[in-house]
Each structure stands twice: as structure tokens, then as C-alpha cells.
Amino acid sequence: MNHDESRALYDRALSVMPGGVNSSVRATQPYPFFIERGDGAHVVDADGNRYLDYVLGYGPLLYGHDMPEPVRAAVQSHASEGPMYGAPTEVEVKHAEFVSRHVPSVEMIRFVNSGTEATVSAVRLARAYTGRDKIVIMQGGYHGAQESTLVEGEPGDVHPSTRGIPESFAEHTIPVPFNDFEAVRDVFETHGDDIAAVLTEPILGNKGIVMPVDGYLEHLRNLTEDHDALLVFDEVITGFRVGGLQCAQGKFGITPDVTTFGKIIGGGFPVGAIGGKSEIIEQFTPSGNVFQSGTFSGHPVTIAAGYEYLKYAAENDVYDHVNRLGEKLRRGITDIVEDQAPNYTVVGTDSMFKTVFTREGPADLDGCCPAGCKQRESCPRYDYCPKNGADVAKADTERWKRIFWQEMKEQGVFLTVNQFESQFVSYAHTDEDIEETLEAYKEAL
Ligand SMILES: *Cc1c(COP(=O)(O)O)cnc(C)c1O
């Protein structure tokens, strides 16, 4: 593959943008390929190379790169008729009605402009609603670039995970390991009266893909209820991806008090949202006194795209298709791994997938989960498959980044560059695409 154009563009980019990019994960080694356009399930780079795309914008592109016709029509008409006003529009009402009809926890919703903005606002809301300051999060969870959750450490020894955040901010955040029943119970025993909320992804989607073990989300639901704290699900990645239109909360049958959204809910345009019980969401200004506002919030082009996106999914076999192909891909990779790298763990559910390069596995693979780790206690791999962020971090992340990712790219398959971020299947992917991808895995693993 020739990458001359991309290299030249990166050379220019490095002079005018820090690291040459606008989001850190994009700076691949030795230089990223610059994308010229998308085409269905593929992207084409500045040198004309075509890649089968499983990054899909890091999650929003449920349909791949071609908008379904009603989405395209709505985007074009809203873009040419405005594009925005600073006054309400009908399509915001329609989208809010649609989401509250389908997502169990949502009675009311506030649209914002990014997942980060959604989780920032949700934390402020939970603190105001409960009159408490502390929030409990999961180690290895991700809630965007926000000061309250960019922390690392153990309960009692928590520090900001980046420069630029005062130590005093981290004092209010308590990170615990995902899937550890006792750790979170202990935290509630010590700090129960000061905890505003547990904020977690229902599935860790930014650190491998880690499914909750049986009963864990229920445990969080019970603990928060017992201590009058809120349960906040960050469904920015799982929302309208896992569990279809009811989201992961519907799939698992656990209803949080507040849910944050992003990615798919804006149909490929910048978006975030905070939904939940009316009594809580109404605390936002102007109905309540928790300040929340934004010039671009509820942007008509974004909201029209998001609404038509979800409406199209409700009226077509979208989730059947992406989930079937996701299953086929995880099943195929599981078979290849069994032959070529039996220590590795295939993870994911619905249309999410990843292979974690775990360093150890069981001697006998008979009876292992056939299509992605389900955290089944009876699975021979159960003791070896990642249960939390730290387990994923112990995997062979360097091999993924430096060898495997490069090799897949050379074969024309675009995966997420690090071991941690999830990959996705879109409605544009076909059975043939999956078969071609499995051939590439066979070569690269
Ligand atoms: C992507 C993501 C965010 C951040 O969303 P942005 O739109 O990038 O700010 C927050 N939480 C989760 C779970 C995410 O996957």
C-alpha cells in the first residue's frame, strides 16, 4: 500500500495541530492514514486505499457511511433551511418522544453536544438532586474528557489521571473494580451517606469489552437504592447498539435513574443526551435550578439525523442484521483463536466485538463461550477472561498495537488502534465482508 499522501498531510498537520490530530486515539504509528471518504462499510484514504471499516467513527455509524435515504433527506433539508436557530424545533420533540417511548429509564431527556457534556451534566444533576458530592465509578470505565472521572487509583488513594486537574477534584470520586461485589459494598459502607451516584457503563466498552457477571448490575441497583444514591448508566456507546432500541438497560432488565447517551443517538453528528425520571431531569434549568445550557444543544441537523436513524431501525431489520453478523464474526474469530492463539479471549455482544490478547487460558477449551465471553461461571475460561479494566490492561497490548493492528491494516481491515476500544459491525457490512475479515484474522493472529 502506498501512503505518500497521508504522510505528506500528517507532516503539515503536525505543524498546526497538537500531535497532528483532534482526538488523541487517531495518532497511529508511524502516521495515521487520512480519510478521504466513506463508502458503505468501507473508508477510502487520501492515497486511494480501501479499508473495511470496523471503527465506524468509534461507534456512531450504525449504518456505516451511507445514510439511509430518509436520514439523508432530513439532514439535507434541515441543513439548507437553517441550519440552527437558538429556538426550539418540532424535530426535538419527536426525537425526545421516540427515546422516551423506547428506553425504559427515560421519561424526559435533555439533548447536548457530546457524550462528555452528557456525563458532566449527569454528575452535576446527581450531586444537586441528592445534595451529596461523591461519585463512584469503575476503574477502566470511560465517561469522556471530564474532570470528575479522569482519575486513577483505589478508594482512599485517588488522583487525577491527567495533568491539569486539581488533586481536590479527585477527592470526590471513588473508583472501584468492575464486577467486584465486595469493593463497591465496602465503599457504600464507609461513604454511603456522601455518595450521590454510581456512574458506570453497563458493559465496559472502552476497556476491552467487559460484560457484567451475573447479578452485578442488580447489585449496583440494590446498593444505590438502599443508600438513596442514584444509579447512572453511561450508555453513550451501548445506547441503541446493545439491546436494540431499549438499549443495554433493557437487555439486562436493570433500570437506572439516569442514562447518558451520545454516539448513535445523533446519527453521525455531534451529540449527547441525559435522560431519566421526570422528577430528576426536571431539576435542570429552566424548570429547575441545576444550570444546563448550550448554543448548539438540540441542533436541528443532528436531531433530525438521530431521529431518522432510530426510526429507520424501528422499521427495518437493522438490529437483526448487525447482531447476526456480529455473532458470525465473534464465532469465526473464536475458532481461529482456538487454533492459533488459545490464550486470547474473544469478547463482545450484539454488534460489538474485540479480541483481548490475554496471556493465559485454560488447558482445555471444550465448552468455552462460542461467540464472545458471556461471563458464564461454567465456562472453562471463566477464571482467565477479563472481569475489569485492570485485567484487560494486563493483556499483550503492545502486540495488538505494533504487530496485529498494522498487519490487519495492510490487509485492508481498519480496526481500533489500541487493545482497549471496541469495534463494531454496521448495517452496511455483508456476509462476504465478514468472511474476508476472518481470512485476514487467520493471517494476522
Ligand atoms: C465515547 C464515550 C464518551 C464520550 O463521548 P464524546 O462524545 O467523545 O465526548 C463517554 N462515555 C462513553 C461510555 C463513551 O463510549
PDBQT file of the ligand as one rigid body, heavy atoms in Angstrom, charges set to zero:
ROOT
HETATM    1  C1  LIG A 501     -17.464   7.913  23.687  1.00  0.00    +0.000 C 
HETATM    2  C2  LIG A 501     -17.872   7.854  25.100  1.00  0.00    +0.000 A 
HETATM    3  C3  LIG A 501     -17.989   9.010  25.913  1.00  0.00    +0.000 A 
HETATM    4  C4  LIG A 501     -17.550  10.368  25.428  1.00  0.00    +0.000 C 
HETATM    5  O1  LIG A 501     -18.324  10.836  24.389  1.00  0.00    +0.000 OA
HETATM    6  P1  LIG A 501     -17.748  12.047  23.483  1.00  0.00    +0.000 P 
HETATM    7  O2  LIG A 501     -18.862  12.322  22.513  1.00  0.00    +0.000 OA
HETATM    8  O3  LIG A 501     -16.494  11.532  22.860  1.00  0.00    +0.000 OA
HETATM    9  O4  LIG A 501     -17.495  13.182  24.403  1.00  0.00    +0.000 OA
HETATM   10  C5  LIG A 501     -18.485   8.885  27.183  1.00  0.00    +0.000 A 
HETATM   11  N1  LIG A 501     -18.849   7.681  27.670  1.00  0.00    +0.000 NA
HETATM   12  C6  LIG A 501     -18.740   6.551  26.937  1.00  0.00    +0.000 A 
HETATM   13  C7  LIG A 501     -19.183   5.267  27.532  1.00  0.00    +0.000 C 
HETATM   14  C8  LIG A 501     -18.239   6.601  25.648  1.00  0.00    +0.000 A 
HETATM   15  O5  LIG A 501     -18.106   5.467  24.944  1.00  0.00    +0.000 OA
ENDROOT
TORSDOF 0
